[in-house]
Structure formats: C-alpha cells, structure tokens
Amino acid sequence: MHFSVKNVVQECSEVSDKEQLTFPQVVMKLMEAGVERYHADLVRAEKTYYMPNGESHVVKNADMEKQPAQDFSADQIKAAIKAIQTQTIGYKEFCKRIASAGCVGYLVSLIGRRAVYFGRTGDSYIEPFPVAK
C-alpha cells in the first residue's frame, strides 16, 4: 500500500478514536484515498484497510475497556447506530454499546455502502449507508 494511503488510514483511525470526525467524514476521506473496505476487530483493537488490488494495512486502535458480550443483539446494535447517527453519542460510546450488544467486529464496504456488524457465532446485522458527501 502506498505510503500516502497508509497515512490516510492511520489518520482516519486516530481521528475516529479521538472523536474528531464523523463516520461520513471518515468514509469520504477513505474513498478519496481509494480504500475499498475496512474491517474493525473490536477484540484485537485494530482495523485492517483494503485496497481494490488486495493490498492491506493494519492500524492499531484504542483498546476496548471490556470484552464483547457473549450474546448478539441486533436491536441493541441498531439502537447504537441510531444514537451515533443523531450525534447523541460519540465513537467511543458507540464501540462500548456495540460490544455490549455482542459485536466482536464490523466490516465497512465503501463500494457496497454498508456496514456488517457480527458476533461470536456469526450472527450479524447489516446497516446500509448513503453515499458520503
């Protein structure tokens, strides 16, 4: 992965952890850099960013304060998504809530315009999102 793209993904991870940019702003930056998708692993506290040609880069994130719950709740995931979309909560609280809902990670497809949240047993919830502007 080109160093300029590595810089963008590093910056996007850092500003997300610091709650300095919203999800749509991060999506726009990643799309401009040519990133196709990324995987957030809540257990390992890292994100892996992927380019269309298969190149990838792993970025360490802020550690979770607790491990994700055993049971997956799509309803609790939806509620956390709504809360962050309405800016009732920030990214840190969002991560806490989805972990409490049994989410161990999520995949964001920039080209597919959706996020897939998944639990330990493969249970999942898919949230479409509009094109970032």
N, C-alpha and C positions, 0 to 999 in steps of 0.2 A: 504494500500500500504506500502510495506517495506520501512523503513527509507532510505536505500541506494538508492532506486529508486526515492524517494522524493527528495533526494539530487541531483540526476542527472537531474530531470526535472526542479528543481529550477535553477540549474547551466545553463541548456540549455536556459531557458527563459532569464536569466540575460545576458549571452554572446550574445544572439541574439539582445537584446536591446542595448548592448554596441558595437555591430557590430564586435565582436572578433572572431566569427566562421561563416563559410558559411553554407547555408542550407544543402548541402550534409554532412558536418561535424556534424551538429546537428542531422540529420537523423541517421547517423551511431551510435552516442552516445545513442540515444533513442532506437534504435533497439538492441544494445548490452545490454541495461538495461531491455529489454523485453516489452517495450511500444508498444502497438498495433496501437494507433491513438491518435491524439490530435485535439482539437477544439480551434481556436483563435477567441475570441469575441472582435472585434475592438471597439465596443461601450462601453463595460464594462472594457476594458483594462485588460483582463485576458485570460489565457489559461487553459483548462482542459485536463489533460492527462489520458488516459485509458489503463488499462491492459487487457489481454485476459479474465481474470476471472471476469471482471466487476468492479473491484476496480478503483477509480479515485482520482485525486488530482488536486486542483485548485491553480494556481500560478498567482499572480498579475503582470502585465506588466506596462511598461511606458505608461502614458496617451497619447491619441491622442491629437493633437493640435486643431483639429476641427472634427465635426461630419461628418460621411459619407454622400455623396450626395444622393439625392432622387432617381435619375435615375441610373440604372445599365448599364455599357458599357463593354461588353465582350472584345471589341477591345482594350479599354484602359487597361483592366486587362492583356491581352496578351502582350501589349507593356511594362507594368511594369515588368512582369515576364521576358521578354527578356532582359530588362535593368539590372535587378539584376543578371540574369544568366551570362551576359557578364561582370559583375562587374563594370558597368557604374554607378550604384547607390548602396547605402548600404541599410540595412534593414529598417532604419527609413524613408528614402525617399520612399522605396517600399511601406511601410504602408500608407504613405501620398497619394501616387499615386493611390493605390487600393481603398482607402477611397474616393478620389475624383472621382473615377470611379463608386461609389455607392456600394462598397463592405462593408458589415457590419460584415463579418466574413468569416473564411475559416476552412475547415476540412482537415487534412492531414492523410491519411490512409497509414501507413508504410507498412502494409502487402499487401495492394492493389496498392501501389506505385503510388498514385495520390493525388492531392490536388483539392478540390472543393471549389471554391470561390462563395459566394452567396450574393444577395442583399436583400433589404427590402421586395420585393414582391415574393421572391423565385426564381427569375432569377438566373442562375448560369453559371459558366464556369468551365470545368474540365481540369486540366493540368496533364498529366501523367509524371512521372519522373523515370529515370533509377535507378537500384539498386545502393545504395551508396557504395563506395569502399574506 
